[in-house]
Amino acid sequence: MQENNFNQLLTLINEIDNFKIFNAVETQLQIVRKKLEKNKEENILKSIKDALEAAGVDGNINDALDKVVHKLKSHYGKKTRDLTPKYRNPFNYSETWSGFGHRPQWLKNGLSDNKFTLEQCKIKN
């Protein structure tokens, strides 16, 4: 009976030792993972810095990234323009122009032939 208890005690001691070893290994793995993650972030930042330097961007990375974000916001964040017609062909009411973009051909032709003025085409509210 004592031998059986002794064997159980040895088994428990081995399990505790294995558990301690497991915990130590797990702790070391967590440390290594954190170091790898930090290195990965540093490598990404270094790659970005290198790319910015190669593109000729001066200053620190935060300024450069702020400029990029501002440019993206100004490009993609533009509000839509009011494209309601502001000009109408006096000879064909179905032809209109909002005032944005290239002048339509009917407006170019009418103005060049002195058939009407831009003011005459203006839609009054």
MOPAC internal coordinates of N, CA, C and O (Angstrom, degrees):
PM7 1SCF
backbone

  N    0.0000 0     0.00 0     0.00 0    0    0    0
  C    1.4227 1     0.00 0     0.00 0    1    0    0
  C    1.5135 1   111.67 1     0.00 0    2    1    0
  O    1.2310 1   121.05 1   137.95 1    3    2    1
  N    1.3646 1   115.60 1   -42.05 1    3    2    1
  C    1.4502 1   119.26 1   178.87 1    5    3    2
  C    1.5268 1   110.80 1   -65.95 1    6    5    3
  O    1.2310 1   121.09 1   143.66 1    7    6    5
  N    1.3036 1   115.53 1   -36.34 1    7    6    5
  C    1.4633 1   119.29 1   178.68 1    9    7    6
  C    1.5257 1   110.33 1   -65.32 1   10    9    7
  O    1.2310 1   120.14 1   141.93 1   11   10    9
  N    1.3129 1   117.35 1   -38.07 1   11   10    9
  C    1.4525 1   122.41 1   177.65 1   13   11   10
  C    1.5288 1   110.54 1   -64.02 1   14   13   11
  O    1.2310 1   120.48 1   136.09 1   15   14   13
  N    1.3358 1   116.69 1   -43.91 1   15   14   13
  C    1.4615 1   121.13 1   177.10 1   17   15   14
  C    1.5282 1   110.64 1   -63.73 1   18   17   15
  O    1.2310 1   121.03 1   139.94 1   19   18   17
  N    1.3242 1   115.63 1   -40.06 1   19   18   17
  C    1.4627 1   120.55 1   179.50 1   21   19   18
  C    1.5395 1   110.04 1   -63.22 1   22   21   19
  O    1.2310 1   120.55 1   137.29 1   23   22   21
  N    1.3358 1   116.56 1   -42.71 1   23   22   21
  C    1.4679 1   120.40 1   178.28 1   25   23   22
  C    1.5354 1   111.10 1   -64.05 1   26   25   23
  O    1.2310 1   120.78 1   139.22 1   27   26   25
  N    1.3155 1   116.11 1   -40.78 1   27   26   25
  C    1.4609 1   119.40 1   177.23 1   29   27   26
  C    1.5324 1   110.93 1   -63.46 1   30   29   27
  O    1.2310 1   120.87 1   140.50 1   31   30   29
  N    1.3364 1   115.94 1   -39.50 1   31   30   29
  C    1.4605 1   120.57 1   178.37 1   33   31   30
  C    1.5210 1   110.65 1   -64.46 1   34   33   31
  O    1.2310 1   120.35 1   137.61 1   35   34   33
  N    1.3189 1   116.94 1   -42.39 1   35   34   33
  C    1.4691 1   120.44 1   177.40 1   37   35   34
  C    1.5303 1   110.86 1   -63.03 1   38   37   35
  O    1.2310 1   120.81 1   139.32 1   39   38   37
  N    1.3277 1   116.06 1   -40.68 1   39   38   37
  C    1.4587 1   120.52 1   178.77 1   41   39   38
  C    1.5267 1   109.77 1   -62.68 1   42   41   39
  O    1.2310 1   120.50 1   135.94 1   43   42   41
  N    1.3100 1   116.65 1   -44.06 1   43   42   41
  C    1.4685 1   120.44 1   178.41 1   45   43   42
  C    1.5269 1   110.84 1   -62.85 1   46   45   43
  O    1.2310 1   119.90 1   137.87 1   47   46   45
  N    1.3040 1   117.80 1   -42.13 1   47   46   45
  C    1.4697 1   121.43 1   179.07 1   49   47   46
  C    1.5243 1   109.97 1   -62.36 1   50   49   47
  O    1.2310 1   120.11 1   137.60 1   51   50   49
  N    1.3332 1   117.39 1   -42.40 1   51   50   49
  C    1.4649 1   121.28 1   177.66 1   53   51   50
  C    1.5282 1   111.24 1   -62.64 1   54   53   51
  O    1.2310 1   121.42 1   137.64 1   55   54   53
  N    1.3458 1   114.89 1   -42.36 1   55   54   53
  C    1.4643 1   118.55 1   178.94 1   57   55   54
  C    1.5232 1   111.24 1   -63.86 1   58   57   55
  O    1.2310 1   120.94 1   139.41 1   59   58   57
  N    1.3366 1   115.80 1   -40.59 1   59   58   57
  C    1.4729 1   119.38 1   178.20 1   61   59   58
  C    1.5232 1   110.28 1   -64.17 1   62   61   59
  O    1.2310 1   120.46 1   136.27 1   63   62   61
  N    1.3232 1   116.72 1   -43.73 1   63   62   61
  C    1.4661 1   120.49 1   178.03 1   65   63   62
  C    1.5244 1   110.76 1   -61.65 1   66   65   63
  O    1.2310 1   120.97 1   135.92 1   67   66   65
  N    1.3325 1   115.74 1   -44.08 1   67   66   65
  C    1.4672 1   119.45 1   178.17 1   69   67   66
  C    1.5318 1   110.90 1   -62.03 1   70   69   67
  O    1.2310 1   121.16 1   139.98 1   71   70   69
  N    1.3366 1   115.39 1   -40.02 1   71   70   69
  C    1.4554 1   119.69 1   178.40 1   73   71   70
  C    1.5273 1   111.03 1   -64.15 1   74   73   71
  O    1.2310 1   120.40 1   137.91 1   75   74   73
  N    1.3220 1   116.85 1   -42.09 1   75   74   73
  C    1.4660 1   121.21 1   177.69 1   77   75   74
  C    1.5287 1   110.30 1   -62.29 1   78   77   75
  O    1.2310 1   121.14 1   136.17 1   79   78   77
  N    1.3268 1   115.43 1   -43.83 1   79   78   77
  C    1.4677 1   119.85 1   178.89 1   81   79   78
  C    1.5276 1   109.57 1   -63.49 1   82   81   79
  O    1.2310 1   120.79 1   136.48 1   83   82   81
  N    1.3188 1   116.09 1   -43.52 1   83   82   81
  C    1.4618 1   120.23 1   179.18 1   85   83   82
  C    1.5225 1   110.41 1   -59.83 1   86   85   83
  O    1.2310 1   120.84 1   133.75 1   87   86   85
  N    1.3483 1   116.00 1   -46.25 1   87   86   85
  C    1.4670 1   119.50 1   179.33 1   89   87   86
  C    1.5192 1   111.43 1   -62.42 1   90   89   87
  O    1.2310 1   120.26 1   140.04 1   91   90   89
  N    1.3181 1   117.11 1   -39.96 1   91   90   89
  C    1.4662 1   120.38 1   179.42 1   93   91   90
  C    1.5293 1   109.95 1   -64.89 1   94   93   91
  O    1.2310 1   120.49 1   137.25 1   95   94   93
  N    1.3197 1   116.66 1   -42.75 1   95   94   93
  C    1.4662 1   120.68 1   179.09 1   97   95   94
  C    1.5302 1   109.89 1   -65.35 1   98   97   95
  O    1.2310 1   120.69 1   137.26 1   99   98   97
  N    1.3221 1   116.28 1   -42.74 1   99   98   97
  C    1.4644 1   120.41 1   179.05 1  101   99   98
  C    1.5243 1   110.67 1   -61.32 1  102  101   99
  O    1.2310 1   120.27 1   138.02 1  103  102  101
  N    1.3214 1   117.10 1   -41.98 1  103  102  101
  C    1.4656 1   121.22 1   178.02 1  105  103  102
  C    1.5215 1   110.59 1   -62.72 1  106  105  103
  O    1.2310 1   120.77 1   136.54 1  107  106  105
  N    1.3193 1   116.14 1   -43.46 1  107  106  105
  C    1.4721 1   119.92 1   178.49 1  109  107  106
  C    1.5249 1   110.96 1   -64.12 1  110  109  107
  O    1.2310 1   120.53 1   140.18 1  111  110  109
  N    1.3264 1   116.59 1   -39.82 1  111  110  109
  C    1.4689 1   120.16 1   177.34 1  113  111  110
  C    1.5249 1   111.27 1   -61.96 1  114  113  111
  O    1.2310 1   120.21 1   138.92 1  115  114  113
  N    1.3131 1   117.20 1   -41.08 1  115  114  113
  C    1.4605 1   120.59 1   178.22 1  117  115  114
  C    1.5255 1   111.07 1   -63.53 1  118  117  115
  O    1.2310 1   120.55 1   139.57 1  119  118  117
  N    1.3171 1   116.55 1   -40.43 1  119  118  117
  C    1.4753 1   120.57 1   177.84 1  121  119  118
  C    1.5180 1   110.29 1   -63.13 1  122  121  119
  O    1.2310 1   120.69 1   135.49 1  123  122  121
  N    1.3236 1   116.29 1   -44.51 1  123  122  121
  C    1.4694 1   120.85 1   179.81 1  125  123  122
  C    1.5280 1   110.21 1   -63.99 1  126  125  123
  O    1.2310 1   120.21 1   137.38 1  127  126  125
  N    1.3396 1   117.20 1   -42.62 1  127  126  125
  C    1.4691 1   120.59 1   178.28 1  129  127  126
  C    1.5256 1   111.32 1   -59.55 1  130  129  127
  O    1.2310 1   120.47 1   136.02 1  131  130  129
  N    1.3318 1   116.70 1   -43.98 1  131  130  129
  C    1.4609 1   120.46 1   179.20 1  133  131  130
  C    1.5278 1   111.02 1   -62.58 1  134  133  131
  O    1.2310 1   120.78 1   138.34 1  135  134  133
  N    1.3325 1   116.11 1   -41.66 1  135  134  133
  C    1.4675 1   119.86 1   179.02 1  137  135  134
  C    1.5303 1   110.76 1   -64.52 1  138  137  135
  O    1.2310 1   120.70 1   137.57 1  139  138  137
  N    1.3324 1   116.27 1   -42.43 1  139  138  137
  C    1.4621 1   120.04 1   178.21 1  141  139  138
  C    1.5239 1   111.59 1   -62.70 1  142  141  139
  O    1.2310 1   120.76 1   137.50 1  143  142  141
  N    1.3265 1   116.16 1   -42.50 1  143  142  141
  C    1.4706 1   120.41 1   179.05 1  145  143  142
  C    1.5229 1   110.60 1   -63.34 1  146  145  143
  O    1.2310 1   120.89 1   138.16 1  147  146  145
  N    1.3314 1   115.91 1   -41.84 1  147  146  145
  C    1.4650 1   119.89 1   178.81 1  149  147  146
  C    1.5204 1   110.45 1   -64.73 1  150  149  147
  O    1.2310 1   120.32 1   137.40 1  151  150  149
  N    1.3268 1   117.00 1   -42.60 1  151  150  149
  C    1.4646 1   120.99 1   177.85 1  153  151  150
  C    1.5237 1   110.91 1   -63.33 1  154  153  151
  O    1.2310 1   120.94 1   140.62 1  155  154  153
  N    1.3395 1   115.81 1   -39.38 1  155  154  153
  C    1.4625 1   120.28 1   179.45 1  157  155  154
  C    1.5281 1   110.05 1   -62.13 1  158  157  155
  O    1.2310 1   120.42 1   134.18 1  159  158  157
  N    1.3472 1   116.80 1   -45.82 1  159  158  157
  C    1.4642 1   121.19 1   178.57 1  161  159  158
  C    1.5260 1   110.60 1   -62.31 1  162  161  159
  O    1.2310 1   120.87 1   137.15 1  163  162  161
  N    1.3345 1   115.94 1   -42.85 1  163  162  161
  C    1.4675 1   119.46 1   179.97 1  165  163  162
  C    1.5302 1   110.46 1   -64.88 1  166  165  163
  O    1.2310 1   120.28 1   141.14 1  167  166  165
  N    1.3283 1   117.06 1   -38.86 1  167  166  165
  C    1.4630 1   120.31 1   178.21 1  169  167  166
  C    1.5261 1   111.38 1   -65.00 1  170  169  167
  O    1.2310 1   120.60 1   140.10 1  171  170  169
  N    1.3316 1   116.47 1   -39.90 1  171  170  169
  C    1.4617 1   119.96 1   178.45 1  173  171  170
  C    1.5329 1   109.48 1   -64.25 1  174  173  171
  O    1.2310 1   120.56 1   132.82 1  175  174  173
  N    1.3312 1   116.54 1   -47.18 1  175  174  173
  C    1.4639 1   119.65 1   179.03 1  177  175  174
  C    1.5249 1   111.20 1   -61.64 1  178  177  175
  O    1.2310 1   120.51 1   140.31 1  179  178  177
  N    1.3184 1   116.63 1   -39.69 1  179  178  177
  C    1.4658 1   119.83 1   178.49 1  181  179  178
  C    1.5221 1   110.54 1   -64.20 1  182  181  179
  O    1.2310 1   120.36 1   139.30 1  183  182  181
  N    1.3291 1   116.91 1   -40.70 1  183  182  181
  C    1.4617 1   120.24 1   178.20 1  185  183  182
  C    1.5259 1   110.85 1   -62.92 1  186  185  183
  O    1.2310 1   120.71 1   138.54 1  187  186  185
  N    1.3303 1   116.25 1   -41.46 1  187  186  185
  C    1.4627 1   119.65 1   178.23 1  189  187  186
  C    1.5253 1   110.41 1   -64.30 1  190  189  187
  O    1.2310 1   120.74 1   134.87 1  191  190  189
  N    1.3209 1   116.19 1   -45.13 1  191  190  189
  C    1.4702 1   119.89 1   179.34 1  193  191  190
  C    1.5203 1   110.57 1   -60.48 1  194  193  191
  O    1.2310 1   120.51 1   136.08 1  195  194  193
  N    1.3350 1   116.63 1   -43.92 1  195  194  193
  C    1.4671 1   120.54 1   179.75 1  197  195  194
  C    1.5277 1   111.11 1   -62.11 1  198  197  195
  O    1.2310 1   120.98 1   138.42 1  199  198  197
  N    1.3273 1   115.72 1   -41.58 1  199  198  197
  C    1.4639 1   119.53 1   179.91 1  201  199  198
  C    1.5261 1   110.93 1   -65.91 1  202  201  199
  O    1.2310 1   120.64 1   140.31 1  203  202  201
  N    1.3396 1   116.38 1   -39.69 1  203  202  201
  C    1.4636 1   119.65 1   178.52 1  205  203  202
  C    1.5215 1   111.02 1   -66.53 1  206  205  203
  O    1.2310 1   120.53 1   139.16 1  207  206  205
  N    1.3314 1   116.59 1   -40.84 1  207  206  205
  C    1.4559 1   119.80 1   177.82 1  209  207  206
  C    1.5264 1   110.53 1   -64.27 1  210  209  207
  O    1.2310 1   120.68 1   139.05 1  211  210  209
  N    1.3261 1   116.30 1   -40.95 1  211  210  209
  C    1.4628 1   119.86 1   178.95 1  213  211  210
  C    1.5254 1   111.26 1   -64.46 1  214  213  211
  O    1.2310 1   120.89 1   149.12 1  215  214  213
  N    1.3464 1   115.91 1   -30.88 1  215  214  213
  C    1.4621 1   119.93 1   178.79 1  217  215  214
  C    1.5195 1   111.76 1   -82.30 1  218  217  215
  O    1.2310 1   120.39 1   175.72 1  219  218  217
  N    1.3307 1   116.85 1    -4.28 1  219  218  217
  C    1.4561 1   120.54 1   177.48 1  221  219  218
  C    1.5124 1   114.26 1    84.34 1  222  221  219
  O    1.2310 1   120.26 1  -157.77 1  223  222  221
  N    1.3341 1   117.11 1    22.23 1  223  222  221
  C    1.4611 1   120.25 1   178.76 1  225  223  222
  C    1.5167 1   108.11 1   -85.05 1  226  225  223
  O    1.2310 1   121.25 1   -55.35 1  227  226  225
  N    1.3342 1   115.22 1   124.65 1  227  226  225
  C    1.4608 1   120.11 1   179.34 1  229  227  226
  C    1.5218 1   109.86 1   -92.85 1  230  229  227
  O    1.2310 1   120.60 1   -11.21 1  231  230  229
  N    1.3134 1   116.45 1   168.79 1  231  230  229
  C    1.4611 1   121.07 1   176.90 1  233  231  230
  C    1.5132 1   111.09 1    89.03 1  234  233  231
  O    1.2310 1   121.88 1     3.66 1  235  234  233
  N    1.3263 1   114.01 1  -176.34 1  235  234  233
  C    1.4579 1   117.14 1  -177.83 1  237  235  234
  C    1.5217 1   110.88 1   -84.86 1  238  237  235
  O    1.2310 1   121.09 1    -8.82 1  239  238  237
  N    1.3019 1   115.52 1   171.18 1  239  238  237
  C    1.4621 1   120.96 1  -173.36 1  241  239  238
  C    1.5259 1   111.81 1   -66.33 1  242  241  239
  O    1.2310 1   120.13 1   145.35 1  243  242  241
  N    1.3403 1   117.36 1   -34.65 1  243  242  241
  C    1.4599 1   119.67 1  -179.25 1  245  243  242
  C    1.5262 1   111.21 1   -64.20 1  246  245  243
  O    1.2310 1   120.60 1   137.39 1  247  246  245
  N    1.3399 1   116.45 1   -42.61 1  247  246  245
  C    1.4624 1   119.34 1   178.01 1  249  247  246
  C    1.5263 1   110.54 1   -62.24 1  250  249  247
  O    1.2310 1   121.04 1   135.94 1  251  250  249
  N    1.3322 1   115.61 1   -44.06 1  251  250  249
  C    1.4617 1   119.90 1  -178.48 1  253  251  250
  C    1.5256 1   110.84 1   -63.56 1  254  253  251
  O    1.2310 1   120.65 1   136.03 1  255  254  253
  N    1.3293 1   116.36 1   -43.97 1  255  254  253
  C    1.4639 1   119.91 1   179.71 1  257  255  254
  C    1.5270 1   110.94 1   -66.31 1  258  257  255
  O    1.2310 1   120.34 1   142.86 1  259  258  257
  N    1.3401 1   116.95 1   -37.14 1  259  258  257
  C    1.4642 1   119.75 1   176.42 1  261  259  258
  C    1.5203 1   110.55 1   -61.46 1  262  261  259
  O    1.2310 1   120.40 1   139.45 1  263  262  261
  N    1.3441 1   116.85 1   -40.55 1  263  262  261
  C    1.4618 1   120.42 1   178.64 1  265  263  262
  C    1.5294 1   110.95 1   -63.89 1  266  265  263
  O    1.2310 1   120.81 1   137.82 1  267  266  265
  N    1.3375 1   116.06 1   -42.18 1  267  266  265
  C    1.4650 1   120.14 1   179.81 1  269  267  266
  C    1.5252 1   110.11 1   -64.10 1  270  269  267
  O    1.2310 1   120.34 1   134.38 1  271  270  269
  N    1.3272 1   116.95 1   -45.62 1  271  270  269
  C    1.4626 1   120.70 1  -179.79 1  273  271  270
  C    1.5252 1   109.95 1   -62.91 1  274  273  271
  O    1.2310 1   120.41 1   137.77 1  275  274  273
  N    1.3350 1   116.83 1   -42.23 1  275  274  273
  C    1.4681 1   120.27 1   179.00 1  277  275  274
  C    1.5287 1   110.86 1   -62.03 1  278  277  275
  O    1.2310 1   121.09 1   137.71 1  279  278  277
  N    1.3249 1   115.51 1   -42.29 1  279  278  277
  C    1.4628 1   119.30 1  -179.96 1  281  279  278
  C    1.5324 1   110.75 1   -64.22 1  282  281  279
  O    1.2310 1   120.53 1   137.27 1  283  282  281
  N    1.3204 1   116.58 1   -42.73 1  283  282  281
  C    1.4643 1   119.96 1   178.74 1  285  283  282
  C    1.5232 1   111.06 1   -64.41 1  286  285  283
  O    1.2310 1   120.61 1   137.16 1  287  286  285
  N    1.3344 1   116.43 1   -42.84 1  287  286  285
  C    1.4593 1   119.51 1   179.84 1  289  287  286
  C    1.5199 1   110.69 1   -63.96 1  290  289  287
  O    1.2310 1   120.80 1   138.70 1  291  290  289
  N    1.3402 1   116.08 1   -41.30 1  291  290  289
  C    1.4614 1   118.07 1  -177.71 1  293  291  290
  C    1.5230 1   110.59 1   -69.86 1  294  293  291
  O    1.2310 1   120.44 1   150.03 1  295  294  293
  N    1.3297 1   116.77 1   -29.97 1  295  294  293
  C    1.4655 1   118.92 1   179.92 1  297  295  294
  C    1.5253 1   110.98 1   -78.92 1  298  297  295
  O    1.2310 1   120.71 1   129.58 1  299  298  297
  N    1.3326 1   116.24 1   -50.42 1  299  298  297
  C    1.4562 1   119.71 1  -174.42 1  301  299  298
  C    1.5267 1   112.68 1   -88.90 1  302  301  299
  O    1.2310 1   120.04 1   164.97 1  303  302  301
  N    1.3179 1   117.53 1   -15.03 1  303  302  301
  C    1.4470 1   120.11 1  -177.22 1  305  303  302
  C    1.5144 1   113.64 1   -95.50 1  306  305  303
  O    1.2310 1   120.10 1  -170.95 1  307  306  305
  N    1.3308 1   117.41 1     9.05 1  307  306  305
  C    1.4566 1   119.68 1  -178.77 1  309  307  306
  C    1.5209 1   110.15 1   -65.37 1  310  309  307
  O    1.2310 1   122.32 1   -41.45 1  311  310  309
  N    1.3075 1   113.15 1   138.55 1  311  310  309
  C    1.4565 1   117.65 1   176.22 1  313  311  310
  C    1.5216 1   108.11 1   -78.05 1  314  313  311
  O    1.2310 1   121.40 1   -28.10 1  315  314  313
  N    1.3030 1   114.92 1   151.90 1  315  314  313
  C    1.4598 1   118.69 1   179.61 1  317  315  314
  C    1.5189 1   109.26 1   -71.51 1  318  317  315
  O    1.2310 1   121.14 1   -34.22 1  319  318  317
  N    1.2988 1   115.42 1   145.78 1  319  318  317
  C    1.4556 1   120.91 1  -179.56 1  321  319  318
  C    1.5146 1   109.94 1   -81.79 1  322  321  319
  O    1.2310 1   121.94 1   -24.58 1  323  322  321
  N    1.3234 1   113.89 1   155.42 1  323  322  321
  C    1.4484 1   120.01 1   175.46 1  325  323  322
  C    1.5210 1   107.21 1   -78.80 1  326  325  323
  O    1.2310 1   120.21 1   -72.09 1  327  326  325
  N    1.3041 1   117.20 1   107.91 1  327  326  325
  C    1.4620 1   121.66 1  -175.30 1  329  327  326
  C    1.5262 1   112.43 1  -101.48 1  330  329  327
  O    1.2310 1   120.96 1  -152.95 1  331  330  329
  N    1.3199 1   115.78 1    27.05 1  331  330  329
  C    1.4629 1   117.54 1   175.79 1  333  331  330
  C    1.5205 1   108.57 1   -70.11 1  334  333  331
  O    1.2310 1   119.74 1   -34.58 1  335  334  333
  N    1.3154 1   118.10 1   145.42 1  335  334  333
  C    1.4658 1   120.81 1  -177.26 1  337  335  334
  C    1.5285 1   111.83 1   -62.42 1  338  337  335
  O    1.2310 1   121.01 1   -45.70 1  339  338  337
  N    1.3299 1   115.68 1   134.30 1  339  338  337
  C    1.4511 1   121.84 1   177.22 1  341  339  338
  C    1.5311 1   111.00 1  -113.47 1  342  341  339
  O    1.2310 1   120.94 1   162.42 1  343  342  341
  N    1.3415 1   115.80 1   -17.58 1  343  342  341
  C    1.4694 1   120.91 1  -179.68 1  345  343  342
  C    1.5302 1   108.86 1  -131.51 1  346  345  343
  O    1.2310 1   120.80 1   -35.10 1  347  346  345
  N    1.3324 1   116.07 1   144.90 1  347  346  345
  C    1.4603 1   121.36 1  -179.39 1  349  347  346
  C    1.5252 1   108.39 1  -135.41 1  350  349  347
  O    1.2310 1   120.55 1   -39.32 1  351  350  349
  N    1.3281 1   116.56 1   140.68 1  351  350  349
  C    1.4567 1   122.16 1   176.32 1  353  351  350
  C    1.5340 1   107.98 1   -67.79 1  354  353  351
  O    1.2310 1   120.21 1   -59.83 1  355  354  353
  N    1.3471 1   117.20 1   120.17 1  355  354  353
  C    1.4634 1   118.52 1  -177.88 1  357  355  354
  C    1.5298 1   113.25 1   -66.86 1  358  357  355
  O    1.2310 1   120.02 1   163.45 1  359  358  357
  N    1.3302 1   117.56 1   -16.55 1  359  358  357
  C    1.4614 1   120.97 1  -179.41 1  361  359  358
  C    1.5263 1   113.07 1   -99.24 1  362  361  359
  O    1.2310 1   120.85 1   164.45 1  363  362  361
  N    1.3328 1   115.97 1   -15.55 1  363  362  361
  C    1.4644 1   120.79 1   179.03 1  365  363  362
  C    1.5299 1   107.38 1  -146.88 1  366  365  363
  O    1.2310 1   119.91 1   -81.07 1  367  366  365
  N    1.3070 1   117.78 1    98.93 1  367  366  365
  C    1.4621 1   122.48 1  -172.51 1  369  367  366
  C    1.5343 1   113.69 1   -66.65 1  370  369  367
  O    1.2310 1   120.29 1   166.50 1  371  370  369
  N    1.3171 1   117.04 1   -13.50 1  371  370  369
  C    1.4667 1   118.23 1   179.17 1  373  371  370
  C    1.5259 1   111.77 1   -79.00 1  374  373  371
  O    1.2310 1   119.87 1   165.93 1  375  374  373
  N    1.3281 1   117.85 1   -14.07 1  375  374  373
  C    1.4728 1   121.54 1   179.86 1  377  375  374
  C    1.5204 1   109.13 1   -94.68 1  378  377  375
  O    1.2310 1   121.04 1   -61.67 1  379  378  377
  N    1.3334 1   115.62 1   118.33 1  379  378  377
  C    1.4659 1   121.28 1  -179.06 1  381  379  378
  C    1.5179 1   109.83 1  -131.62 1  382  381  379
  O    1.2310 1   121.56 1   -12.10 1  383  382  381
  N    1.3406 1   114.63 1   167.90 1  383  382  381
  C    1.4634 1   121.02 1   178.21 1  385  383  382
  C    1.5173 1   107.85 1  -147.06 1  386  385  383
  O    1.2310 1   120.16 1   -43.69 1  387  386  385
  N    1.3198 1   117.29 1   136.31 1  387  386  385
  C    1.4673 1   121.71 1  -177.03 1  389  387  386
  C    1.5222 1   112.64 1   -81.98 1  390  389  387
  O    1.2310 1   120.25 1   165.97 1  391  390  389
  N    1.3216 1   117.12 1   -14.03 1  391  390  389
  C    1.4610 1   120.08 1  -177.21 1  393  391  390
  C    1.5224 1   112.39 1    98.04 1  394  393  391
  O    1.2310 1   120.06 1   173.16 1  395  394  393
  N    1.3370 1   117.49 1    -6.84 1  395  394  393
  C    1.4582 1   121.61 1   178.06 1  397  395  394
  C    1.5251 1   109.59 1  -106.15 1  398  397  395
  O    1.2310 1   121.23 1   -30.95 1  399  398  397
  N    1.3061 1   115.25 1   149.05 1  399  398  397
  C    1.4634 1   119.58 1   177.87 1  401  399  398
  C    1.5234 1   111.23 1    80.67 1  402  401  399
  O    1.2310 1   121.05 1    12.06 1  403  402  401
  N    1.3089 1   115.59 1  -167.94 1  403  402  401
  C    1.4616 1   121.12 1  -178.72 1  405  403  402
  C    1.5274 1   110.41 1   -67.80 1  406  405  403
  O    1.2310 1   121.95 1   -31.66 1  407  406  405
  N    1.3117 1   113.87 1   148.34 1  407  406  405
  C    1.4695 1   118.28 1   176.18 1  409  407  406
  C    1.5202 1   108.82 1   -69.45 1  410  409  407
  O    1.2310 1   120.43 1   -41.46 1  411  410  409
  N    1.3126 1   116.79 1   138.54 1  411  410  409
  C    1.4678 1   119.27 1   179.35 1  413  411  410
  C    1.5278 1   110.74 1   -69.79 1  414  413  411
  O    1.2310 1   121.47 1   -20.94 1  415  414  413
  N    1.3032 1   114.80 1   159.06 1  415  414  413
  C    1.4636 1   120.98 1  -175.76 1  417  415  414
  C    1.5306 1   111.83 1   -61.53 1  418  417  415
  O    1.2310 1   119.70 1   141.51 1  419  418  417
  N    1.3326 1   118.18 1   -38.49 1  419  418  417
  C    1.4594 1   120.06 1  -179.55 1  421  419  418
  C    1.5254 1   111.24 1   -61.69 1  422  421  419
  O    1.2310 1   120.43 1   145.14 1  423  422  421
  N    1.3569 1   116.78 1   -34.86 1  423  422  421
  C    1.4564 1   120.88 1   179.17 1  425  423  422
  C    1.5221 1   110.74 1   -73.30 1  426  425  423
  O    1.2310 1   120.40 1   136.87 1  427  426  425
  N    1.3160 1   116.84 1   -43.13 1  427  426  425
  C    1.4664 1   120.85 1   178.29 1  429  427  426
  C    1.5245 1   109.99 1   -59.86 1  430  429  427
  O    1.2310 1   120.75 1   131.82 1  431  430  429
  N    1.3182 1   116.18 1   -48.18 1  431  430  429
  C    1.4743 1   120.32 1  -178.01 1  433  431  430
  C    1.5246 1   111.29 1   -63.40 1  434  433  431
  O    1.2310 1   119.97 1   134.44 1  435  434  433
  N    1.3191 1   117.65 1   -45.56 1  435  434  433
  C    1.4637 1   121.41 1  -178.24 1  437  435  434
  C    1.5164 1   112.18 1   -64.21 1  438  437  435
  O    1.2310 1   120.62 1   139.67 1  439  438  437
  N    1.3364 1   116.42 1   -40.33 1  439  438  437
  C    1.4624 1   119.84 1   179.67 1  441  439  438
  C    1.5222 1   111.35 1   -69.72 1  442  441  439
  O    1.2310 1   120.53 1   139.06 1  443  442  441
  N    1.3419 1   116.58 1   -40.94 1  443  442  441
  C    1.4675 1   119.37 1  -178.52 1  445  443  442
  C    1.5302 1   111.63 1   -70.86 1  446  445  443
  O    1.2310 1   119.78 1   148.74 1  447  446  445
  N    1.3244 1   118.02 1   -31.26 1  447  446  445
  C    1.4767 1   121.29 1   179.48 1  449  447  446
  C    1.5249 1   111.85 1   -89.29 1  450  449  447
  O    1.2310 1   119.99 1  -175.70 1  451  450  449
  N    1.3353 1   117.63 1     4.30 1  451  450  449
  C    1.4671 1   123.50 1  -179.13 1  453  451  450
  C    1.5328 1   112.31 1    56.09 1  454  453  451
  O    1.2310 1   120.43 1  -144.76 1  455  454  453
  N    1.3346 1   116.78 1    35.24 1  455  454  453
  C    1.4596 1   120.86 1   176.46 1  457  455  454
  C    1.5289 1   110.39 1   -77.55 1  458  457  455
  O    1.2310 1   120.73 1   149.63 1  459  458  457
  N    1.3352 1   116.21 1   -30.37 1  459  458  457
  C    1.4608 1   122.20 1   179.41 1  461  459  458
  C    1.5209 1   108.90 1  -160.47 1  462  461  459
  O    1.2310 1   121.18 1   -12.35 1  463  462  461
  N    1.3200 1   115.35 1   167.65 1  463  462  461
  C    1.4641 1   121.06 1   175.91 1  465  463  462
  C    1.5254 1   108.41 1  -106.14 1  466  465  463
  O    1.2310 1   121.30 1   -14.20 1  467  466  465
  N    1.3022 1   115.11 1   165.80 1  467  466  465
  C    1.4680 1   120.20 1   178.70 1  469  467  466
  C    1.5362 1   109.66 1   -62.14 1  470  469  467
  O    1.2310 1   120.53 1   142.70 1  471  470  469
  N    1.3111 1   116.58 1   -37.30 1  471  470  469
  C    1.4599 1   120.89 1   179.53 1  473  471  470
  C    1.5344 1   111.60 1   -63.96 1  474  473  471
  O    1.2310 1   120.34 1   145.27 1  475  474  473
  N    1.3190 1   116.96 1   -34.73 1  475  474  473
  C    1.4696 1   120.76 1   178.74 1  477  475  474
  C    1.5242 1   111.28 1   -69.20 1  478  477  475
  O    1.2310 1   120.18 1   153.69 1  479  478  477
  N    1.3272 1   117.26 1   -26.31 1  479  478  477
  C    1.4645 1   121.55 1  -179.06 1  481  479  478
  C    1.5224 1   112.67 1   -84.58 1  482  481  479
  O    1.2310 1   120.71 1   164.34 1  483  482  481
  N    1.3161 1   116.25 1   -15.66 1  483  482  481
  C    1.4632 1   120.47 1  -176.08 1  485  483  482
  C    1.5206 1   109.99 1   -62.38 1  486  485  483
  O    1.2310 1   121.23 1   -46.92 1  487  486  485
  N    1.3383 1   115.26 1   133.08 1  487  486  485
  C    1.4550 1   121.50 1   178.13 1  489  487  486
  C    1.5123 1   107.48 1   -82.38 1  490  489  487
  O    1.2310 1   120.77 1   -54.48 1  491  490  489
  N    1.3196 1   116.13 1   125.52 1  491  490  489
  C    1.4595 1   120.49 1  -179.83 1  493  491  490
  C    1.5071 1   109.17 1   -91.17 1  494  493  491
  O    1.2310 1   121.56 1   -42.11 1  495  494  493
  N    1.3245 1   114.61 1   137.89 1  495  494  493
  C    1.4749 1   119.64 1  -178.13 1  497  495  494
  C    1.4883 1   112.27 1   -83.78 1  498  497  495
  O    1.2310 1   120.10 1   180.00 1  499  498  497

